[in-house]
């Protein structure tokens, strides 16, 4: 899971809470916080690829 520090649509704190809840069902779930907003960046794509 990823979120942007300045995301106004999916607040980073809410995404982190969702990740913690989903950890009960998905043990290998990871969370990344990036600079930026709601957009998907190349840095995020690389981090996701590297974590797989």
Secondary structure as UniProt FT lines:
FT   STRAND          2..4
FT   TURN            5..6
FT   HELIX           12..22
FT   TURN            23..25
FT   TURN            27..28
FT   STRAND          32..34
FT   HELIX           42..51
//
